[in-house]
Amino acid sequence: MRNVLRRFALAAALIAPAALGLATMTAGSAQAAPVKTVTSATAKTSATAKTGAATAGETVLQTEINRLINVERTSRGCAALKTDAKLTTAARGHSAWMAQTGAFSHTGRGNSNFVARSKAAGYTKPSAENIAWGYRTAKQVVDGWMKSPGHRTNILNCKSTTVGVGAVFSANGTPYYTQDFGY
């Protein structure tokens, strides 16, 4: 059971304090969180993590995740999210960092949080972040997020209008996901 939980670990961050829970972070309380090292093998740098360019497989995953979250949103009365290149840059950068280091955390390179990473990429109104690792398909990761109250809240926040998804494979093939939302 412990290995299953480790493999399917998820974390969510919300700006809205009402949605706080385990493994969440708000913009007001953004601080360094404990970083979980997955395995030493994932600390190797993949070609994708070095360059930031998405492989064909990563692009397919990112596109399908966006499609699936929009199915979830529109079936519940929210508008579909528009893909934003700046949020995608922030999300891919964080996924690449997790894939390189084997860390699984909302706190990234240089103790950055999703707000700082989004703003550094040029996006000024970030709203939330979901992260995940180990899921092999877009459907699996979206299903996992939808079964988790905090992640579900992020996805179904009708005030969010844009999204960027980063799916990056580590050197050993483990996928890391970041989903950044914006207003």
N, C-alpha and C positions, 0 to 999 in steps of 0.2 A: 504494500500500500504506500509505503514511504517513497519508493522509486516512482510509482505512478504519480504521486503528488509532486515530486521533484520535476518529473518530465513535463507535467501539464501545469506547472506553476504559472500564475498570471499576476499582474500587478496593474493597478489603475491609479491615475491621478486626476483630480477634479479641482477646479477653482472653487466651485460651490461647496462650502463647508458642510452642508447637510449630507453630502454623499461620502464623507470621510469614513475610512475603515482601515483594515489591515492593508499594508503595502500601498497606501495612498499618500499623496503629497498635494498640498495647496500652494498657490503662488505666495501666500502670506507666510507659510511655514516652510518654504523650500530650504531644506538643509541637507547636508550629506547623510545619506541613508546607508545602512550596512550593505555592502556589495557582496552578492553571492557568487562564488566561483563555481562554475558548473563542472568542468574537467580541465585538466592541464592540456589536453589535446586541442581544446578550442582556443587556446591562447595563440595558436599559430595564425599568421596573417594570410587570408585568402586573397586571390587576385582581385576579387570584387571589393573586399574591404580596403585594399590599398588604393584602388582607383576611384571608387565611388560610383562607377558605371554599373548599371544593372545588367545581369546576364539575362538571356531570354527566359529562363525558368523563373527568375526573380520578378521580371516584368509581368509574366503571366499570373503569378501569385498576387502581386500588388493589384493588378487590374481586376482579378476575380474577387479579392477581398472587398474592393470598392463596390463592385456590382452587388455582392451579397449583403453588405451593410445597407446599401440603398434599397434592396428588396425588404429588409427588416424595417427600415424607417418608413418607406412609403406604405407598407401594409398596416402601419400604425398611425398614419395621418401626418407624418413629418415629411418635409420636402427632401428630395434626394440631395446628397452632398455633392458639391462640385470639387473635383480634384484640383488642388492648388500646388503649383510647382515649388513654391518656397517651403510649404509644409512638407512636401515630399522630400525635398533636400534635407530638411531637419530630421525627418523620420528615418531616412536612409542613413544619414550620418550616425544617428544613435544606434541603429541596428548594426551598422558596421563596427562601431566601437564595442558593442556587446559581443559580436561574433569574434572580434580580434582578441578580446580580453577574457572571454568566458564568463563575464559578469552579467548578472540579470538584475537590473536596477533602473529606477527612474533617474537616479543621479548618475550622470555620465562623465565624459572627459572633462577634466578641470573642475569637478564638482558642479557641473552644469545641471540645470533642471529643464523641463520641456519648455518653459516660458523663455528662458535665456537662449536655448537652442533655436526656437522658432524665430525669436527676434533677431538673432545673429544671421539667420537665413533670409531676413528681410520681411518676415510676417509679423505684423504688429498686434494682432488680437487673438492669440492662442486661447483655447478654452479647456482642453483636456488631452490626456494621453493614455493610451492602452499599450501594454507591451506583452509579449508572449514568446515562448521558444519551444522547439521540439515538435510542433504540429507539422504534419507532412503535407496537408492540403489546405487550401483556403477555406473550404467548408468546415474542416475540423477546427481551425483557429477561430472562425466567426462563431461556430456553435459553442466553443469554450467561452468566448467573451459573452455571448448571450446568456449563458447559464450562470454567470457571475454578476451579482447585483451591481457592483460599481462599474464594471465594463459595460453592462447593458445600459446603465444610466448615461454613460458617455455616448454610446452609439445612438440612443434614442432621445438625446437632448435636441429638441426641435429648434432651439436657439442657435445651435451650430449650423453653419452654412457651407463650410469647406472642410476638406480632409486631405491629408497626405499619408501615404502608407509606404513603409520601407520594409522589404523582405530581403534579408541578406543571409547567405549560407556561410558558415564558418569553414575552415580548412577541412574539417572532418565531415562536412555535409549537414551539420545541424542548422536548421533555419531559425533565425531570430527576427522578430516582428516588432515594429513600432507603428502606431497609428496615432497621428497628431490631428486634433480637431481645431477649428477656428471659427470665429464669429464673422 
